């Protein structure tokens, strides 16, 4: 397999064997490989845009050598390899330190449309419908224009403007997006910017109805008072 960048793997005690076997895997959520299970057999598994990585995600937000999953005697860890847009575990950005992985953790590279669910399972036939994802999982697949909430695809899909709003917020996930930016992106056919706050609020509300368990206490699409909205 391809080598991780220098310094990406921790020092290990040579006399202790690391049995990675087939117990760990990554469940792909989003993108053309959605639902596929990638078994982790190696001591170091690299992820990135470059073709010689063990797991290749060919998307602009992903760095050539983005991150690595490392098997140790104490379990599995993930490390960001100095990527441009960061590595996120359950929406929390990690940096150069190794971060322990637990079953069900969601791994996301930068603003990629693809998310990986880390799981301890050797089964090659596990599908997204057979896995209990974290309760707050919200995945936006920009290429397929599909949205997955707690592992289930929204059906019927979001209408165009609602999806455009959600995708804009997803592309800047964790960042407050102004109402002006939302108006310019979602209502691009109105170059004069004639989009009222009420129209934006109604669009936000329709998205919340589809993706939130409780629209009065949103966990994903939150309001930034006096400015705009943010997707957590």
C-alpha positions, 0 to 999 in steps of 0.5 A: 500500500502507499506510504503515509507522509513522514511523521504521520504514524506514531512510534510503536513497540516492535515486540507487540503485534498489531492485529488489524485483521478485517475488524475495521471498515469505512462505510461510504456515505454520499458520492458515486460509491455511496453504501460501499464498505471499504475494509481496513487491513493495513497498519496505515491507511491513507486518504486523499485526492492523489491516486496512490492513496488507499482511499481516494476521494477525487474532489477539489476540497480534498488535499492530495495526501489528506489524512491517515488512519493508523492501527495501534495496539490501543485501537484506531486513530486518525491524523490530519496530514497537514491538509488545506481544508482540514479533517473533521470527526463528527463535525469537529476539526482535528489537527496534527494530533492523532484522534481516537476513532470509535464505531459510528464516528463520521469522517469528513475531509474538508468540504467534500460531499463524501463522508465515511462512517468508521465501524468495527465490522468485517462484513462486506455486505453492510449497507447504509440501511443496516447501520445505525448512524449518529442521531445528528448525521446530516449528509449533503451529496452535491453531485447527486443532489441528495440529502441523507438524514440519520442514514435515510435519504430524503424522499421526495428530494428537496426542491431546487431552491431548498437544496441550493440553500442547504448545499451553500450552507454545507459548502461552508459548514460551520461558518455563518453565511450572510443573508446577502450571500444566500440571496445571491446564490439561491435566487441568482436569477434576480441580479438586482438582489430583490430578495426579502428576508421573509422569502429567505426565512420561508426557504429556511423553514421548509428545509428545517421541516425536512431535516430537523427533528424539532424545527423550534430547536434546530440542531443542524440549520441554526440562525445567526441573529442579525446576520444569516444562517449556519449549518453545524 
